[in-house]
């Protein structure tokens, strides 16, 4: 087998990544949907009359759907595998947009956003695990980061589209793009003349070895890696096939797995407690309150800020496997913390009438942009990458469930606490709290997280055991 042929065979990893990227774009669009449409629904000429209470429910059901999606995603991965869960997710995304297309009342909107929460959480639960299964240690971080980059790209698309077009029209466009994604998948399967799965999804078939299993490994990793991958998976199967469900569940109680679970809980709490959700949701209001709207149109700046996030994500495509996970977390923590402190102190000075503060109107604009960029290069891509790397295959679905539930829970806590703090103390206090939490949680994560760049699962486990 020539090097050229081997490279051609392994290109399926990149093709699979593009497919997952399309799913994450849809997730980003859902995130960008809220702000423009909430403003439209509250306006006097709203296409669907809605009360403040109903609008609150419209925001809340996404989180409720996230909890449901966490459970469904983990159960699906456990019983049908990560690849089929990714494909199933495309249909749940489509269902959410169909509900919006049919929406002529708040009931349809709430249903659509509930399903959107389910689909987003399922996507976060499964996408990094799927790519972690099919990739090599040398490019695993890059592939997961590229796929995760669909999220900020989708936010930009959603923000722009929902600002300038009716929601029914945009939803039709999103469904059409999903149809293209499914045609793309059909092309892949036709080209390679097989219904391929990830290595781990085919473990049961490995017990009755046939050529389809060989072809699956060759498809993802290339023929030159066939014997090596077969040996790795054979060793895994022989250690797992005779275990009962109880024995597998007891593996969760091992010190290494518990350490990983605690790490993942803190790691997935970090992005939300750093304040990204609140900044994304209230960015326009923050700029108006800071009087920075005299320098830039807040509505347009939301789009500009999300474009900056996309640029930060593109930068991490290479940095993830070049600098490593811990380095990106440190860079992200420094950037977001400095930005949060700047915003907090600016609003404190503005509230207390400090002399000369009017000449610093540029500071919140610069700080928000700095925060979005800092978040994009570390806090956004690293948690999913680490999740795919540190857990044994037989507990990955449970780990993904814990991660998704943790993300939903801390997101809800952060969002719920924000407005009461603003009402009682002003905008300065939430940002200083977010800054303190960011520094504290980053220190905790860095003290527990091994550098996983370029390492195999066995090497990572050895480090976690203190070996």
Order of alpha helices (4+ residues) and beta strands (2+ residues): alpha-alpha-alpha-alpha-alpha-alpha-alpha-alpha-alpha-alpha-alpha-alpha-alpha-alpha-alpha-alpha-alpha-alpha-alpha-alpha
